[in-house]
Amino acid sequence: MTKENDLLASVSNTSTDSEFFSPIPAGYKKGKTKYVFVLGTVMSGLGKGIFSSCLAKLMQDKGLKVAPIKLEGYLNIDSGTLNPFRHGEVFVLDDGMECDMDLGTYERMLDMDLSRANFTTSGQIFSSVLNKERHGDYLGRDVQMIPHVTGEVKLKLRQLAMDSGADIVFVEIGGTVGDLENAYYIEAMRELAYEEGADSSCFVALTYILEPKTLGEQKSKAAQLGIKQLMQLGVQPDIIACRASSPVTEKVRQKISIYSNVPVERVISLEDSASIYKIPASLREHTMDFEVLRLLKLEDRINLRNERKAWAKWCDFTDRIDAETYNVSIGITGKYITVRDSYASIINALEHAGIALGSKIDIKWIDTTEVDGSNVAEKLRAVDGIIVPGGFGTRGAEGKISCIKYARENDLPYLGICYGFQMAVLEFARNVCGLDKANSTEIEPDCEQAVIDILPEQKKIEGLGGNMRLGGRDIEIKPDTQAWEMFGKKDSVRMRFRHRYEVDPKYIEQLESNGLVFSGKAPDHPIMQILELENHPYFFATQAHPCLTSRPLRPQPMFVGLVAAAMKRQYPDAKLPNSIEAVNKVKTLA
Ligand code: GLN
């Protein structure tokens, strides 16, 4: 038995006889999976998720299997109850996990569906420890932050390593070194790296280089202090990525190198980039991919042929980014318009569609609390299409309905997402079917014509948190509809959901007989999922969130359709493809 194996063997699941408590999943093979830990110093918002996902992508291109995980410090069990205004959008995974928006960055960059195994919060870690305590799993021991809580974190990481069979697990720790709530995660990483032994892990510290306008030069002190704080926790970084608004000077990199024991070639400049999709290329320029391979001794596992193919494909995509010849303006109506992170997936999905079709997208934010029938034409004058995104509650709802009415009557391309689907149904019910009292019980609980009502399964649920109709579901597509054409004449597509309300089935017939086409529904219930209008350039809405599954090389068809229709409206003489033709054309790019 090697020395390292000795150490793991001495680690036991029972805690009374040994100070080593580090539960290891049965069948775990040490050395099979390596770990990259990504932490931030100086401030949050440095783009740890972006960095980590780009580095993971480079490894994936080399034929290595990667599995990302984000560790959040907060005590919420998931992100479902967080206000998007404070934390950015709630991203929903196929298995229904409501998580941080960084998981969206990983899914897009790696073109991979993730699950709850790829996300954890302090809330999850602690509740698992407390459940085990009640169950008697630590009998005889006082349950402590070290080794029990840190043990739980290590277990989660090793479980992911084992279940995914990954060559590298990328661990991103939320927040900043020095946050009390993240301290035990860093301690767990330190322990894990020690237990796994030499060449098993690599620590990357992201930091920020200040450049105060009044001084006109880059200052490294805050970065030095942040890294020092990390080293005081017993963690020696292997790579330091310096975020900054402009390229970090050699002098600053040297200073950081001296203070941190990190060779200067592994102290890299990561200045702001116009597109996150160009960051993998800059990491390659800094040879970060090979540095990581060397540090983890993974050189013999890579497949360079695979890399050549994957990289060529990626470069085809990034080359199209600044080569757009068209420019369309899409209005997004919403409540959280002051924080763009609240609509991150929609912005990404529009960008993917725009890049594929050769058009820049200029997003106009429309605050629907200020829109009504009298000013809607003015508010929408400058846009070539609109999106009414997901939302909750009453604020701005009537403004959304005014926007949808305008779009329907004026051939303005429209895409409704979740709440935007429900609002489109209400608009049609009121203004076409003559149900002038039509409303949603979310807005008016006692309304007379509750065309949108709470899902039967939701009526019995009490409390909030993790209990909406959540996650990936199959949608049955009605043959010979526009949706059917758009989805490649497939009978079924899968999208992700997050809602409590639906179209009350008793109104379906009336809505349909007046011309609303429900082209997608749940296979097992009469829950309407996609609607469309005939004789309109593009009028689509879905109860799902199609933006969550749009990927750079595989843009989501509903967004491609919207952008194509907006382009046709803006450039009527350019002989551009219609929405369905555009969707088919884009498929061939991937
Ligand atoms: N508030 C609506 C519902 O719960 C829509 C939700 C959403 O847009 N995500 O059904």
Boltz pocket constraint, residues with backbone or C-beta under 6 A from the ligand:
constraints:
  - pocket:
      binder: B
      contacts: [[A, 389], [A, 390], [A, 391], [A, 392], [A, 393], [A, 417], [A, 418], [A, 419], [A, 420], [A, 442], [A, 498], [A, 499], [A, 500], [A, 501], [A, 502]]
      max_distance: 6.0
